[in-house]
C-alpha cells in the first residue's frame, strides 16, 4: 500500500521458465482459431464444413468413393457422409493405446496425406483439418463402416467423450460419417447458412465428374431446396454453361478441356478448364487446386492466363490483326468468365486456408497444357 501512495510502480512478475506456457493441440486451436481457419467470422465457420467435405472429396478423387452426402440438420448440426474406405480404426503404431481415428481427430499434423502413398493428389495436406474442426465444435461424432463393422466415437471441444466403440456388424455399409456442431463459444451467434452450403455442394460436383453429391437440409431457407443430387459428367463446361445461361457469348461453345499431366509431363495430376466471353456481365475467374477453392488465385491461374494471352496474340498475328499485339491480360479478363481446376501432387498453398496456390511447376504445366488446345480452338471456332 505504501508503494501505491508513494507512486512507485508495482513489481513486475519475474520472466523465467515458469512464464512459458505449453498448450496442448486442441487448446491452441481454440485460443488462436485464426491461425487454422482464418478467424471466427462467417467465412471461417463455413470453412469448417469445407475441411470435412475435402476429406471425402480426396477419397472420391482417389477412386475410393462414388458419392458424398452433405446434410444440414434442423438443430444446426451438419453431417458429411461418404462411401469411401473409412478412416482406419486400428491402434496407431506410435501410440497403441489410441486408435488411428482418435489420433486424426485429436492431434495436429496427423493424417494420411503426407507421403503421397494413400492419395496421389489431395486437398487435405497439413493434417489439421479434422482436428481443427473437432477442437472448434461443442459436439462431434464420427462413424466408420470398415471391414463390414461399424465403429463410432464422440468428442466435445476436441476432447474424447469415451473410447472408440464397436457398434456392430455393417455388412452393407462402408465409409465415414462426421457430424458436428460449431461451438458458440468460438462463433457466437453465427449459424451455418443453407444457401452457402448448397452452393458448396454443387461446386464440388462440378469439380470432379466421377462423384455424386447429395444435399439434404432440415431447415427452411427460401429458395434453397431441401433435397438435391448433383452429378455433372461435363465437369466445368457444364458449370460455365449453367452460369452463363441466358447471356450472349462471343463463342458459341466455351473453350474447355482436360489434360492429364502424366501423359504430357510424366507427373501425376491434371488440369481442367472452361472459358467464354460475354458482353452481358462482368468477367470472373474461379480457380481450384485438388478441389480446394483458391479465391486469391496463384500459379495455376497465372499459367492459364498466360496461355490465353499468348494464344490470342499468336492468332492475331496469324490473321494479320495488328491490334492483337497490344492486348493485355486485363483486356482478356474484361468479360472473360473462366473456371480452372488443377490436380497436382503435394501442392504448396499460401496459408492454412489455402486461398492461393504457390506451386511453381503448376504455372508451367497449366500454361503448356492449355496453350496447344487454345490454338486449335481459335482456329476452329469461327464465331470467336
SETIMAR-739849 format. One record per atom (N, C-alpha, C): x, y negated, z negated; residue in one letter. Coordinates in steps of 0.02 Angstrom, whole numbers, padded with zeros to 5 digits, always signed. Example, Ala and Ser with C-alpha at 12.3 -4.5 7.8 and 13.67 -1.06 7.14 Angstrom:
BEGIN
+00660+00284-00390A
+00615+00225-00390A
+00660+00165-00390A
+00642+00112-00354S
+00684+00053-00357S
+00645-00002-00394S
***
This chain:
BEGIN
+00042+00060+00000X
+00000+00000+00000X
+00044-00063+00000X
+00098-00059-00036X
+00143-00117-00039X
+00173-00132+00029X
+00184-00078+00070X
+00211-00089+00137X
+00161-00127+00180X
+00097-00110+00173X
+00045-00144+00212X
+00040-00217+00193X
+00043-00231+00126X
+00037-00300+00102X
+00097-00342+00123X
+00154-00310+00127X
+00214-00347+00145X
+00223-00355+00220X
+00178-00321+00260X
+00183-00325+00333X
+00231-00276+00363X
+00259-00230+00324X
+00306-00181+00351X
+00269-00130+00394X
+00302-00105+00447X
+00272-00055+00491X
+00271+00013+00456X
+00215+00050+00464X
+00213+00117+00435X
+00266+00162+00467X
+00291+00209+00430X
+00344+00252+00454X
+00317+00298+00508X
+00352+00300+00567X
+00331+00344+00621X
+00347+00416+00604X
+00303+00461+00627X
+00316+00533+00615X
+00380+00552+00652X
+00421+00589+00618X
+00485+00608+00648X
+00474+00652+00709X
+00510+00638+00764X
+00506+00678+00825X
+00557+00734+00821X
+00532+00794+00807X
+00575+00852+00801X
+00542+00912+00834X
+00568+00971+00824X
+00543+01031+00857X
+00469+01043+00842X
+00446+01022+00783X
+00376+01033+00765X
+00329+00989+00806X
+00356+00939+00841X
+00316+00894+00882X
+00299+00926+00949X
+00333+00979+00968X
+00323+01010+01034X
+00267+01061+01030X
+00214+01048+01068X
+00156+01093+01069X
+00164+01143+01126X
+00144+01204+01113X
+00142+01256+01165X
+00069+01279+01171X
+00038+01262+01229X
-00031+01279+01240X
-00037+01344+01278X
-00085+01385+01259X
-00100+01444+01298X
-00129+01423+01366X
-00128+01469+01415X
-00151+01452+01482X
-00220+01420+01482X
-00268+01452+01449X
-00337+01428+01451X
-00344+01361+01415X
-00306+01351+01362X
-00307+01288+01326X
-00283+01231+01371X
-00230+01245+01409X
-00202+01193+01452X
-00250+01174+01508X
-00283+01223+01537X
-00332+01209+01590X
-00388+01165+01564X
-00412+01180+01504X
-00467+01141+01477X
-00445+01070+01457X
-00382+01064+01437X
-00357+00998+01418X
-00342+00956+01479X
-00318+00986+01533X
-00299+00950+01594X
-00331+00981+01656X
-00397+00981+01661X
-00429+01012+01720X
-00410+00979+01786X
-00392+00914+01783X
-00373+00879+01844X
-00313+00910+01879X
-00269+00943+01841X
-00210+00974+01871X
-00229+01036+01912X
-00289+01063+01900X
-00307+01127+01931X
-00365+01121+01981X
-00412+01077+01967X
-00469+01070+02014X
-00480+00997+02033X
-00434+00953+02017X
-00437+00884+02040X
-00476+00836+01997X
-00503+00858+01940X
-00538+00812+01896X
-00597+00844+01861X
-00645+00803+01841X
-00706+00827+01808X
-00768+00801+01844X
-00760+00779+01906X
-00816+00749+01942X
-00855+00801+01981X
-00902+00775+02022X
-00946+00819+02061X
-00907+00863+02110X
-00856+00833+02140X
-00815+00872+02187X
-00779+00929+02152X
-00751+00915+02094X
-00715+00966+02056X
-00763+01022+02034X
-00823+01003+02014X
-00873+01052+01993X
-00888+01102+02049X
-00899+01076+02109X
-00914+01121+02165X
-00853+01158+02190X
-00794+01130+02176X
-00732+01165+02195X
-00726+01231+02156X
-00755+01235+02097X
-00754+01297+02059X
-00788+01353+02098X
-00845+01337+02128X
-00880+01388+02168X
-00838+01408+02228X
-00806+01359+02260X
-00764+01373+02318X
-00708+01420+02300X
-00679+01413+02241X
-00623+01457+02220X
-00646+01530+02219X
-00706+01543+02194X
-00730+01611+02190X
-00750+01638+02259X
-00783+01596+02299X
-00801+01617+02366X
-00738+01633+02407X
-00686+01593+02398X
-00624+01603+02436X
-00594+01672+02422X
-00600+01696+02361X
-00576+01763+02346X
-00614+01816+02386X
-00679+01807+02391X
-00720+01854+02431X
-00704+01847+02505X
-00693+01785+02528X
-00675+01774+02598X
-00609+01808+02615X
-00562+01806+02569X
-00498+01840+02581X
-00509+01915+02591X
-00555+01945+02553X
-00572+02015+02562X
-00602+02027+02631X
-00645+01981+02654X
-00677+01988+02719X
-00627+01981+02776X
-00585+01930+02772X
-00535+01918+02824X
-00486+01976+02828X
-00472+02007+02771X
-00426+02065+02770X
-00460+02129+02795X
-00525+02124+02809X
-00561+02182+02837X
-00592+02228+02786X
-00598+02206+02724X
-00623+02250+02671X
-00695+02233+02650X
-00722+02176+02671X
-00790+02157+02654X
-00826+02134+02716X
-00890+02150+02722X
-00930+02129+02780X
-00982+02077+02762X
-00997+02071+02698X
-01045+02019+02677X
-01026+01988+02610X
-01047+01926+02602X
-01038+01888+02540X
-01104+01855+02523X
-01123+01858+02460X
-01186+01826+02440X
-01172+01772+02389X
-01201+01714+02400X
-01197+01658+02354X
-01267+01643+02327X
-01275+01647+02261X
-01341+01635+02231X
-01336+01584+02175X
-01376+01531+02181X
-01382+01481+02128X
-01446+01496+02089X
-01438+01511+02025X
-01495+01530+01984X
-01530+01469+01956X
-01592+01480+01934X
-01632+01426+01907X
-01601+01395+01845X
-01564+01435+01807X
-01534+01411+01745X
-01465+01377+01755X
-01445+01367+01818X
-01382+01333+01832X
-01322+01379+01838X
-01331+01444+01824X
-01277+01491+01836X
-01271+01502+01912X
-01213+01522+01934X
-01202+01538+02005X
-01168+01606+02009X
-01188+01645+02059X
-01159+01712+02069X
-01131+01718+02139X
-01071+01746+02143X
-01040+01762+02208X
-01029+01838+02209X
-01058+01872+02258X
-01051+01945+02264X
-01019+01961+02332X
-00985+02017+02334X
-00960+02042+02398X
-00958+02118+02397X
-00947+02147+02455X
-00942+02221+02459X
-00870+02241+02478X
-00822+02205+02448X
-00752+02220+02460X
-00727+02278+02417X
-00661+02280+02407X
-00631+02336+02371X
-00645+02335+02296X
-00661+02276+02269X
-00671+02270+02197X
-00605+02255+02162X
-00607+02209+02114X
-00547+02192+02076X
-00522+02254+02039X
-00457+02267+02040X
-00430+02325+02003X
-00448+02323+01929X
-00467+02379+01902X
-00489+02382+01832X
-00442+02425+01788X
-00392+02455+01819X
-00347+02498+01781X
-00299+02455+01738X
-00267+02484+01687X
-00221+02446+01645X
-00164+02416+01686X
-00143+02355+01667X
-00090+02323+01703X
-00022+02350+01680X
+00024+02365+01727X
+00088+02395+01708X
+00128+02355+01658X
+00125+02288+01661X
+00164+02247+01616X
+00132+02238+01547X
+00066+02252+01543X
+00032+02248+01479X
-00025+02299+01480X
-00009+02362+01468X
-00059+02416+01472X
-00119+02408+01425X
-00113+02362+01376X
-00169+02351+01331X
-00225+02312+01364X
-00210+02283+01423X
-00260+02242+01459X
-00270+02269+01529X
-00331+02264+01553X
-00345+02284+01621X
-00319+02230+01670X
-00309+02251+01732X
-00288+02202+01783X
-00340+02147+01790X
-00404+02165+01782X
-00458+02115+01786X
-00450+02061+01733X
-00436+02082+01671X
-00428+02034+01617X
-00367+01989+01630X
-00314+02018+01655X
-00254+01978+01670X
-00271+01925+01722X
-00308+01944+01774X
-00326+01898+01828X
-00368+01840+01802X
-00414+01854+01757X
-00461+01802+01735X
-00437+01763+01675X
-00383+01785+01644X
-00360+01750+01583X
-00288+01725+01587X
-00254+01737+01643X
-00184+01718+01648X
-00172+01677+01711X
-00143+01619+01704X
-00125+01579+01763X
-00069+01614+01800X
-00067+01602+01866X
-00015+01631+01909X
-00015+01707+01908X
-00075+01736+01904X
-00082+01808+01909X
-00131+01823+01965X
-00110+01864+02013X
-00154+01881+02069X
-00120+01930+02116X
-00157+01948+02168X
-00131+01998+02215X
-00109+01969+02281X
-00094+01903+02282X
-00081+01871+02347X
-00012+01839+02352X
+00032+01856+02308X
+00099+01826+02310X
+00145+01862+02359X
+00142+01928+02362X
+00189+01966+02403X
+00167+01971+02475X
+00101+01965+02489X
+00077+01974+02556X
+00062+02047+02572X
+00073+02092+02523X
+00060+02163+02536X
-00015+02179+02537X
-00054+02146+02495X
-00126+02160+02491X
-00167+02118+02540X
-00142+02058+02556X
-00177+02013+02602X
-00127+01983+02650X
-00137+01994+02716X
-00090+01967+02765X
-00095+01891+02767X
-00157+01865+02766X
-00168+01793+02758X
-00221+01783+02705X
-00214+01732+02664X
-00263+01722+02611X
-00266+01649+02592X
-00323+01629+02561X
-00331+01561+02537X
-00313+01553+02464X
-00320+01607+02426X
-00302+01605+02356X
-00228+01621+02348X
-00188+01570+02338X
-00115+01579+02342X
-00080+01574+02274X
-00108+01533+02230X
-00071+01515+02170X
-00088+01559+02110X
-00137+01604+02118X
-00154+01647+02062X
-00187+01610+02005X
-00220+01554+02019X
-00252+01516+01965X
-00327+01508+01973X
-00354+01523+02032X
-00425+01510+02046X
-00473+01541+01996X
-00470+01608+01990X
-00517+01643+01946X
-00506+01623+01873X
-00444+01617+01851X
-00431+01600+01781X
-00452+01528+01765X
-00445+01483+01813X
-00466+01414+01801X
-00542+01409+01796X
-00576+01444+01841X
-00650+01445+01837X
-00672+01474+01771X
-00639+01526+01749X
-00655+01558+01685X
-00645+01509+01627X
-00589+01474+01627X
-00574+01428+01573X
-00624+01371+01568X
-00652+01351+01625X
-00697+01293+01628X
-00771+01313+01629X
-00785+01375+01612X
-00854+01399+01609X
-00871+01420+01537X
-00931+01401+01515X
-00951+01423+01448X
-00973+01496+01447X
-00988+01522+01507X
-01003+01594+01513X
-00982+01618+01581X
-00949+01675+01583X
-00930+01706+01647X
-00933+01781+01638X
-00965+01814+01687X
-00971+01887+01686X
-00946+01914+01753X
-00904+01964+01750X
-00878+01998+01809X
-00904+02069+01809X
-00931+02090+01867X
-00950+02160+01877X
-00911+02187+01936X
-00882+02245+01929X
-00842+02275+01982X
-00866+02347+01994X
-00884+02360+02056X
-00901+02428+02077X
-00842+02455+02116X
-00808+02503+02087X
-00745+02528+02116X
-00740+02603+02101X
-00721+02641+02152X
-00714+02713+02144X
-00778+02746+02117X
-00834+02720+02142X
-00901+02746+02126X
-00920+02737+02052X
-00887+02690+02018X
-00903+02674+01949X
-00912+02599+01941X
-00955+02579+01894X
-00970+02508+01882X
-00939+02486+01816X
-00901+02430+01818X
-00870+02402+01759X
-00894+02330+01750X
-00891+02305+01689X
-00912+02236+01675X
-00871+02208+01618X
-00861+02142+01620X
-00826+02107+01566X
-00852+02035+01563X
-00860+02009+01502X
-00885+01942+01493X
-00835+01898+01456X
-00839+01833+01471X
-00793+01783+01443X
-00831+01720+01424X
-00802+01680+01381X
-00828+01614+01365X
-00769+01567+01356X
-00767+01515+01400X
-00712+01466+01398X
-00643+01500+01401X
-00640+01553+01441X
-00578+01588+01453X
-00561+01642+01403X
-00602+01651+01353X
-00589+01700+01300X
-00632+01762+01310X
-00601+01821+01314X
-00641+01883+01322X
-00690+01891+01264X
-00750+01912+01281X
-00801+01925+01230X
-00806+01999+01215X
-00755+02036+01233X
-00752+02108+01223X
-00707+02137+01277X
-00693+02201+01270X
-00650+02234+01319X
-00689+02251+01383X
-00653+02267+01436X
-00685+02290+01497X
-00726+02352+01481X
-00789+02350+01502X
-00835+02404+01485X
-00855+02444+01547X
-00854+02510+01540X
-00878+02552+01595X
-00953+02561+01587X
-00991+02535+01637X
-01064+02536+01633X
-01092+02604+01652X
-01062+02635+01703X
-01088+02700+01726X
-01072+02711+01799X
-01105+02761+01827X
-01094+02779+01897X
-01124+02727+01944X
-01091+02716+02000X
-01117+02670+02051X
-01100+02698+02120X
-01133+02754+02137X
-01116+02789+02199X
-01131+02750+02263X
-01178+02702+02259X
-01199+02666+02319X
-01181+02592+02316X
-01131+02576+02276X
-01112+02505+02269X
-01037+02499+02268X
-01012+02443+02298X
-00941+02428+02295X
-00932+02353+02297X
-00876+02330+02271X
-00862+02259+02274X
-00863+02224+02206X
-00860+02158+02209X
-00854+02117+02149X
-00912+02067+02146X
-00937+02056+02086X
-00988+02005+02073X
-00964+01962+02015X
-00962+01896+02027X
-00941+01848+01975X
-00998+01800+01963X
-01022+01797+01901X
-01074+01749+01882X
-01046+01702+01829X
-01053+01637+01839X
-01026+01590+01790X
-01069+01528+01784X
-01060+01493+01727X
-01095+01431+01714X
-01045+01378+01694X
-01037+01324+01733X
-00989+01271+01717X
-01003+01242+01647X
-00950+01229+01610X
-00956+01208+01541X
-00973+01133+01536X
-01027+01117+01501X
-01047+01047+01493X
-00996+01007+01452X
-00955+01041+01412X
-00901+01006+01376X
-00850+00975+01424X
-00845+01004+01483X
-00799+00979+01534X
-00834+00934+01584X
-00892+00955+01609X
-00925+00920+01664X
-00984+00877+01643X
-00999+00875+01579X
-01054+00833+01555X
-01121+00854+01585X
-01157+00805+01610X
-01224+00817+01637X
-01225+00837+01710X
-01167+00843+01741X
-01164+00861+01812X
-01192+00931+01824X
-01228+00939+01879X
-01258+01003+01896X
-01238+01023+01967X
-01233+01087+01979X
-01220+01112+02046X
-01279+01096+02091X
-01265+01071+02152X
-01317+01048+02197X
-01332+01101+02251X
-01395+01123+02257X
-01412+01174+02307X
-01391+01154+02377X
-01403+01092+02397X
-01387+01072+02466X
-01312+01078+02480X
-01272+01061+02431X
-01199+01063+02440X
-01175+01135+02444X
-01202+01179+02402X
-01182+01249+02404X
-01207+01283+02467X
-01267+01264+02490X
-01294+01291+02552X
-01248+01274+02611X
-01225+01212+02615X
-01179+01191+02668X
-01113+01229+02663X
-01090+01240+02602X
-01028+01277+02592X
-01035+01348+02619X
-01090+01380+02603X
-01102+01449+02625X
-01104+01453+02701X
-01139+01407+02733X
-01145+01407+02805X
-01078+01397+02840X
-01038+01350+02814X
-00973+01336+02845X
-00927+01396+02841X
-00930+01433+02786X
-00887+01491+02780X
-00904+01544+02833X
-00967+01551+02850X
-00988+01599+02901X
-00961+01580+02969X
-00959+01515+02984X
-00932+01493+03048X
-00857+01506+03053X
-00823+01503+02996X
-00750+01509+02996X
-00725+01579+03007X
-00767+01629+02994X
-00746+01697+03007X
-00807+01735+03035X
-00804+01749+03099X
-00861+01778+03133X
-00876+01850+03110X
-00829+01882+03075X
-00839+01951+03054X
-00877+01959+02988X
-00899+01903+02958X
-00932+01909+02893X
-01003+01881+02896X
-01047+01911+02857X
-01116+01886+02850X
-01120+01853+02781X
-01143+01792+02779X
-01151+01755+02716X
-01225+01752+02699X
-01242+01773+02639X
-01312+01772+02617X
-01320+01718+02563X
-01372+01679+02568X
-01386+01625+02522X
-01451+01637+02486X
-01450+01627+02420X
-01511+01631+02379X
-01511+01573+02330X
-01569+01545+02318X
-01574+01488+02272X
-01638+01493+02231X
-01630+01493+02166X
-01688+01496+02121X
-01714+01428+02103X
-01685+01375+02132X
-01706+01306+02118X
-01742+01275+02177X
-01788+01230+02164X
-01822+01193+02216X
-01783+01130+02232X
-01766+01121+02296X
-01724+01063+02314X
-01743+01038+02383X
-01804+01014+02391X
-01824+00983+02453X
-01816+01027+02514X
-01770+01007+02557X
-01762+01042+02621X
-01715+01102+02618X
-01683+01114+02562X
-01637+01171+02557X
-01677+01236+02551X
-01668+01282+02598X
-01706+01345+02594X
-01685+01386+02534X
-01732+01426+02510X
-01717+01468+02452X
-01682+01532+02471X
-01687+01552+02534X
-01650+01610+02559X
-01629+01598+02631X
-01571+01622+02649X
-01546+01616+02718X
-01489+01665+02728X
-01479+01684+02791X
-01423+01728+02809X
-01386+01697+02867X
-01320+01693+02861X
-01279+01662+02913X
-01231+01713+02942X
-01231+01717+03008X
-01182+01759+03043X
-01175+01729+03113X
-01115+01706+03129X
-01105+01670+03191X
-01049+01702+03232X
-01067+01748+03278X
-01017+01782+03319X
-00975+01733+03361X
-01005+01674+03378X
-00969+01625+03419X
-00923+01580+03379X
-00921+01588+03314X
-00874+01551+03272X
-00881+01476+03277X
-00826+01440+03285X
-00826+01368+03283X
-00863+01336+03341X
-00864+01368+03398X
-00901+01340+03455X
-00975+01338+03439X
-01001+01390+03405X
-01070+01389+03383X
-01082+01331+03334X
-01035+01323+03288X
-01040+01270+03238X
-01042+01201+03271X
-00997+01189+03320X
-00995+01124+03353X
-01057+01112+03395X
-01081+01162+03430X
-01141+01154+03470X
-01201+01137+03426X
-01205+01168+03368X
-01260+01153+03322X
-01254+01082+03294X
-01192+01062+03278X
-01180+00995+03251X
-01197+00940+03301X
-01182+00953+03365X
-01193+00902+03418X
-01259+00912+03454X
-01302+00954+03428X
-01366+00968+03461X
-01405+00904+03471X
-01426+00891+03532X
-01464+00830+03548X
-01421+00771+03568X
-01354+00777+03560X
-01309+00722+03578X
-01285+00730+03650X
-01275+00674+03684X
-01245+00676+03750X
-01170+00689+03743X
-01143+00735+03782X
-01072+00751+03778X
-01039+00742+03846X
-00975+00726+03845X
-00938+00715+03907X
-00924+00780+03943X
-00917+00834+03907X
-00907+00900+03937X
-00968+00943+03926X
-00987+00980+03977X
-01047+01022+03971X
-01039+01074+03917X
-00979+01103+03913X
-00964+01152+03862X
-00903+01129+03822X
-00902+01140+03757X
-00844+01118+03718X
-00782+01157+03738X
-00725+01125+03726X
-00662+01160+03735X
-00649+01199+03671X
-00654+01265+03677X
-00645+01307+03618X
-00606+01369+03635X
-00578+01400+03585X
-00541+01461+03598X
-00509+01488+03535X
-00477+01545+03542X
-00442+01578+03487X
-00377+01608+03515X
-00323+01599+03479X
-00259+01628+03499X
-00231+01666+03439X
-00212+01728+03451X
-00181+01769+03399X
-00106+01753+03397X
-00082+01732+03340X
-00011+01714+03334X
+00035+01775+03343X
+00010+01833+03328X
+00052+01893+03333X
+00071+01905+03406X
+00023+01894+03451X
+00036+01905+03522X
+00082+01852+03551X
+00074+01790+03527X
+00112+01734+03557X
+00178+01720+03520X
+00178+01727+03455X
+00237+01708+03415X
+00265+01765+03373X
+00234+01825+03379X
+00255+01882+03338X
+00251+01866+03263X
+00197+01831+03245X
+00186+01812+03175X
+00113+01826+03157X
+00099+01845+03096X
+00030+01858+03077X
-00012+01794+03078X
-00076+01800+03094X
-00121+01743+03093X
-00149+01725+03161X
-00187+01672+03162X
-00218+01649+03224X
-00242+01577+03216X
-00263+01546+03271X
-00294+01481+03268X
-00357+01483+03311X
-00409+01451+03287X
-00472+01444+03323X
-00490+01370+03323X
-00519+01346+03378X
-00535+01276+03383X
-00596+01265+03428X
-00627+01207+03421X
-00681+01185+03466X
-00682+01109+03464X
-00688+01077+03522X
-00690+01004+03526X
-00732+00982+03585X
-00768+00927+03576X
-00804+00894+03630X
-00806+00820+03614X
-00822+00780+03664X
-00825+00708+03654X
-00896+00684+03668X
-00918+00635+03629X
-00986+00609+03637X
-00988+00533+03625X
-01029+00497+03664X
-01038+00426+03650X
-01094+00413+03600X
-01126+00467+03578X
-01186+00462+03537X
-01172+00454+03462X
-01111+00468+03440X
-01096+00466+03369X
-01022+00456+03358X
-01003+00441+03296X
-00933+00434+03279X
-00899+00503+03283X
-00835+00501+03300X
-00797+00563+03303X
-00780+00589+03233X
-00759+00651+03229X
-00738+00680+03166X
-00693+00739+03181X
-00654+00758+03132X
-00618+00822+03134X
-00624+00856+03067X
-00641+00919+03069X
-00644+00961+03010X
-00593+01017+03020X
-00546+01021+02974X
-00494+01072+02982X
-00493+01118+02922X
-00467+01178+02934X
-00466+01230+02882X
-00402+01272+02891X
-00379+01299+02836X
-00325+01348+02838X
-00343+01407+02794X
-00346+01465+02824X
-00366+01526+02787X
-00434+01516+02753X
-00479+01484+02789X
-00549+01466+02770X
-00552+01411+02717X
-00495+01383+02696X
-00495+01329+02647X
-00502+01262+02683X
-00551+01220+02665X
-00557+01154+02696X
-00495+01112+02680X
-00470+01076+02731X
-00413+01031+02721X
-00435+00961+02742X
-00473+00926+02699X
-00501+00860+02718X
-00449+00808+02732X
-00388+00816+02707X
-00335+00768+02722X
-00291+00791+02780X
-00312+00843+02814X
-00277+00865+02874X
-00213+00902+02859X
-00161+00884+02897X
-00096+00917+02887X
-00065+00938+02952X
-00020+00985+02948X
+00020+01004+03007X
-00021+01038+03061X
-00072+01076+03042X
-00114+01109+03093X
-00154+01057+03133X
-00179+01005+03099X
-00213+00951+03135X
-00165+00913+03180X
-00105+00900+03155X
-00056+00864+03195X
-00039+00903+03258X
-00031+00968+03252X
-00017+01010+03310X
-00074+01010+03361X
-00135+01011+03335X
-00193+01012+03379X
-00198+00947+03419X
-00194+00890+03386X
-00199+00826+03421X
-00141+00815+03468X
-00083+00840+03450X
-00025+00834+03495X
-00037+00872+03560X
-00067+00932+03554X
-00082+00971+03614X
-00133+00936+03658X
-00185+00908+03627X
-00237+00873+03665X
-00208+00811+03699X
-00169+00772+03662X
-00140+00711+03690X
-00093+00726+03749X
-00049+00773+03740X
-00002+00791+03793X
-00039+00819+03854X
-00092+00858+03841X
-00131+00886+03896X
-00167+00833+03936X
-00197+00785+03902X
-00233+00731+03936X
-00184+00689+03978X
-00127+00673+03950X
-00077+00633+03987X
-00052+00671+04049X
-00039+00735+04041X
-00014+00775+04098X
-00067+00781+04152X
-00130+00790+04131X
-00184+00795+04180X
-00194+00729+04216X
-00189+00673+04179X
-00196+00607+04211X
-00141+00596+04262X
-00082+00616+04246X
-00026+00609+04294X
-00037+00653+04355X
-00065+00712+04344X
-00078+00759+04398X
-00129+00731+04448X
-00181+00698+04423X
-00234+00672+04467X
-00222+00599+04487X
-00165+00571+04466X
-00147+00504+04487X
-00181+00449+04448X
-00202+00463+04386X
-00233+00411+04345X
-00178+00377+04304X
-00162+00315+04324X
-00106+00280+04292X
-00121+00260+04220X
-00184+00253+04202X
-00202+00233+04134X
-00190+00289+04083X
-00185+00351+04107X
-00179+00408+04062X
-00116+00402+04019X
-00064+00371+04046X
-00001+00366+04010X
-00005+00322+03949X
-00057+00279+03944X
-00063+00233+03888X
-00111+00260+03834X
-00140+00317+03845X
-00187+00345+03797X
-00151+00364+03733X
-00183+00349+03677X
-00155+00366+03611X
-00199+00416+03575X
-00174+00442+03520X
-00213+00488+03480X
-00277+00455+03455X
-00273+00391+03437X
-00333+00356+03413X
-00386+00354+03467X
-00366+00347+03530X
-00415+00347+03585X
-00451+00414+03589X
-00415+00468+03578X
-00445+00535+03582X
-00492+00547+03523X
-00475+00520+03466X
-00516+00530+03406X
-00582+00494+03412X
-00583+00437+03447X
-00644+00399+03457X
-00695+00441+03496X
-00748+00461+03463X
-00799+00503+03495X
-00780+00576+03500X
-00719+00593+03477X
-00698+00663+03479X
-00722+00701+03418X
-00758+00755+03429X
-00785+00795+03374X
-00749+00863+03376X
-00709+00875+03326X
-00664+00934+03329X
-00666+00976+03266X
-00657+01040+03276X
-00652+01089+03221X
-00590+01131+03235X
-00547+01137+03185X
-00486+01175+03192X
-00478+01221+03131X
-00468+01284+03143X
-00460+01332+03088X
-00401+01378+03104X
-00352+01379+03059X
-00295+01424+03069X
-00289+01473+03011X
-00261+01531+03026X
-00245+01581+02976X
-00170+01594+02981X
-00135+01582+02927X
-00063+01593+02926X
-00043+01626+02861X
+00016+01656+02862X
+00040+01690+02802X
+00075+01640+02756X
+00060+01643+02693X
+00091+01602+02642X
+00093+01527+02661X
+00035+01498+02673X
+00034+01426+02689X
+00055+01384+02630X
+00083+01326+02645X
+00104+01279+02593X
+00055+01220+02594X
+00020+01210+02538X
-00028+01156+02531X
+00001+01101+02487X
-00026+01041+02495X
-00009+00986+02451X
-00062+00985+02396X
-00042+01002+02334X
-00089+01000+02278X
-00126+01066+02269X
-00150+01077+02208X
-00186+01138+02192X
-00252+01143+02229X
-00285+01086+02243X
-00349+01089+02278X
-00341+01097+02353X
-00279+01100+02377X
-00263+01121+02446X
-00294+01074+02498X
-00293+01009+02485X
-00325+00962+02531X
-00286+00949+02595X
-00221+00965+02594X
-00179+00951+02652X
-00130+01008+02663X
-00124+01031+02726X
-00078+01084+02743X
-00009+01055+02758X
+00043+01085+02730X
+00111+01059+02739X
+00157+01107+02775X
+00133+01166+02794X
+00175+01216+02827X
+00201+01189+02894X
+00266+01182+02901X
+00296+01152+02960X
+00283+01193+03023X
+00290+01259+03019X
+00281+01301+03078X
+00210+01299+03106X
+00161+01281+03064X
+00092+01278+03087X
+00084+01227+03143X
+00119+01171+03139X
+00113+01120+03192X
+00136+01148+03259X
+00193+01180+03259X
+00220+01207+03322X
+00175+01262+03350X
+00153+01308+03308X
+00113+01364+03333X
+00045+01341+03359X
+00013+01296+03322X
-00053+01271+03344X
-00046+01232+03408X
+00003+01188+03412X
+00013+01148+03473X
+00024+01192+03534X
+00069+01240+03529X
+00085+01283+03586X
+00026+01327+03605X
-00012+01350+03555X
-00069+01394+03569X
-00125+01357+03604X
-00138+01295+03582X
-00194+01256+03610X
-00176+01227+03678X
-00114+01206+03687X
-00095+01169+03747X
-00108+01207+03812X
-00087+01270+03816X
-00097+01308+03877X
-00170+01313+03896X
-00212+01327+03847X
-00283+01334+03859X
-00315+01268+03879X
-00291+01213+03850X
-00321+01148+03865X
-00307+01128+03937X
-00247+01141+03961X
-00230+01125+04030X
-00278+01161+04078X
-00291+01224+04065X
-00337+01263+04108X
-00408+01237+04103X
-00428+01218+04043X
-00497+01193+04033X
-00507+01127+04070X
-00459+01083+04066X
-00465+01018+04101X
-00471+01028+04176X
-00433+01074+04203X
-00435+01087+04274X
-00500+01119+04296X
-00531+01158+04252X
-00591+01196+04271X
-00656+01159+04258X
-00658+01114+04207X
-00720+01080+04187X
-00727+01015+04227X
-00767+01018+04280X
-00773+00959+04324X
-00807+00901+04291X
-00851+00914+04242X
-00886+00859+04209X
-00839+00817+04166X
-00787+00849+04138X
-00740+00814+04095X
-00696+00768+04137X
***
